[in-house]
Amino acid sequence: MAHLTLRQEGDRIYIHGKTYHLRERLGREAGARFDPVRRKLWVPPDKREAARAIVDQANAAGANDLHQEAVHGIASYRGEPRLVLWHGTTRRGPYKYHLCDLAATKAHWAGPEVTEWRQRFTKPVPVRALLGELAPPEQAPLCADCGQAQAVAEVVDAHHPPAPICRDCLLADVH
C-alpha cells in the first residue's frame, strides 16, 4: 500500500505518493498546486497543518489501498499469476498492463512482452471479492466448475462461452 508523506523543499511542501484521488480536496482545503516539472502536488508552508490533516486521514483510511481496485482478469507475468487492474494503450503510446500480486499488496506496470492473459472477466470484479472480503450477491449463479459456490466472476476464453466461476475455483486454476 502506498503511503503519502510531506517533505519541505525550499519554500514548498511537496506531497509524495499517489495523490490523484485527493487533488481536489487538497486544492480546496490546503491550497495545493501542481508542479508540472516534478509532477507532484505542493502546498505553501502556512498550509502545512491543513495538508497534514488530509494526508494523515488518507493514510489512516488506506486511500491508496489496492483492495479498492477492480480486476479485469488474471495474467501470467514472467510465469507468476497476477491480477490485471488495467490494460490498454497508455498516453505515451505503448500497450501496458497494471498488475498486482494475488494478495493485492504490490502493484506494478508491465508490457505485453512479459505478460500473458490466463483468464479474462466479462466485467470487472472488485479485488475485495476475489480476496473473500466481499460475499457474492445472493442472486449470483453457481460456479460452472464446482457447481456449489456462488460465482464472483464470469470468465471468457476463445473456445468456450462465458462461464460463472467461484473464488476458490478461480484461484485454484492460477496456481
HUDA-V512253 format. One record per residue. N is the residue number from 0. SS is DSSP state (A for helix, B for strand, O for the rest). PHI is phi as a letter, one per 20 degrees, with the letter a starting at -180 (none if undefined). OMEGA is omega in whole degrees, -180 to 180 (none if undefined). Layout:
N_SS_PHI_OMEGA, N_SS_PHI_OMEGA
This chain:
0_O_none_179, 1_O_f_-178, 2_O_c_179, 3_O_e_177, 4_B_c_175, 5_B_d_177, 6_B_c_178, 7_B_f_176, 8_B_c_-176, 9_O_m_180, 10_O_e_179, 11_B_c_174, 12_B_d_-177, 13_B_e_177, 14_B_d_-178, 15_B_e_-178, 16_O_p_-180, 17_O_e_-174, 18_O_d_-174, 19_A_g_-178, 20_A_f_-179, 21_A_d_-171, 22_A_g_-178, 23_A_f_180, 24_A_f_177, 25_A_f_177, 26_A_f_-178, 27_A_f_-171, 28_A_e_-176, 29_A_c_178, 30_O_m_-178, 31_O_f_177, 32_B_c_180, 33_B_d_176, 34_B_e_-176, 35_O_f_179, 36_O_f_-180, 37_O_e_-179, 38_O_l_179, 39_B_b_172, 40_B_e_176, 41_B_c_176, 42_B_c_175, 43_B_f_-177, 44_A_g_-179, 45_A_f_179, 46_A_d_-178, 47_A_g_-176, 48_A_f_177, 49_A_f_179, 50_A_f_179, 51_A_g_-180, 52_A_f_-180, 53_A_f_-180, 54_A_f_179, 55_A_f_179, 56_A_f_179, 57_A_f_178, 58_A_f_-180, 59_A_f_-178, 60_A_e_-178, 61_O_m_-175, 62_O_f_179, 63_O_e_-174, 64_O_f_179, 65_A_f_180, 66_A_f_178, 67_A_e_-176, 68_O_f_174, 69_B_d_-178, 70_B_d_179, 71_B_e_179, 72_B_r_179, 73_B_c_-179, 74_B_c_174, 75_B_d_177, 76_B_d_-177, 77_O_l_177, 78_O_n_-179, 79_B_d_179, 80_B_f_179, 81_B_c_173, 82_B_e_179, 83_B_e_-180, 84_B_e_180, 85_B_a_173, 86_B_b_179, 87_B_q_179, 88_B_e_-179, 89_O_e_178, 90_O_f_-180, 91_O_e_173, 92_O_o_-172, 93_O_f_176, 94_B_f_-178, 95_B_c_173, 96_B_d_170, 97_B_d_-171, 98_B_d_169, 99_B_b_179, 100_O_f_-175, 101_O_f_177, 102_O_e_-180, 103_O_l_178, 104_O_d_-179, 105_O_c_178, 106_B_d_177, 107_B_b_178, 108_B_d_179, 109_B_b_178, 110_B_e_-179, 111_O_f_-179, 112_O_f_-180, 113_O_c_-176, 114_B_c_179, 115_B_c_179, 116_B_f_170, 117_B_d_-180, 118_B_b_175, 119_B_d_177, 120_B_e_179, 121_B_f_174, 122_B_b_-177, 123_B_g_-179, 124_B_d_178, 125_B_f_177, 126_A_g_-178, 127_A_g_178, 128_A_f_179, 129_A_f_179, 130_O_e_180, 131_O_n_180, 132_O_e_178, 133_O_d_175, 134_O_f_177, 135_O_f_178, 136_O_g_-178, 137_O_f_-179, 138_O_e_180, 139_O_f_179, 140_O_f_176, 141_B_f_-179, 142_O_f_179, 143_O_f_-180, 144_O_e_-175, 145_O_e_178, 146_O_m_-176, 147_O_d_-175, 148_O_e_177, 149_B_f_-176, 150_O_f_174, 151_O_d_-178, 152_B_b_174, 153_B_c_-174, 154_B_e_179, 155_B_c_168, 156_B_b_-173, 157_O_f_-173, 158_O_d_-175, 159_B_c_174, 160_B_f_178, 161_B_g_-178, 162_B_c_177, 163_B_f_-179, 164_B_b_180, 165_O_e_-178, 166_A_g_-176, 167_A_f_-180, 168_A_f_180, 169_A_f_-179, 170_A_f_177, 171_A_f_-179, 172_A_f_-175, 173_A_e_-179, 174_O_e_none
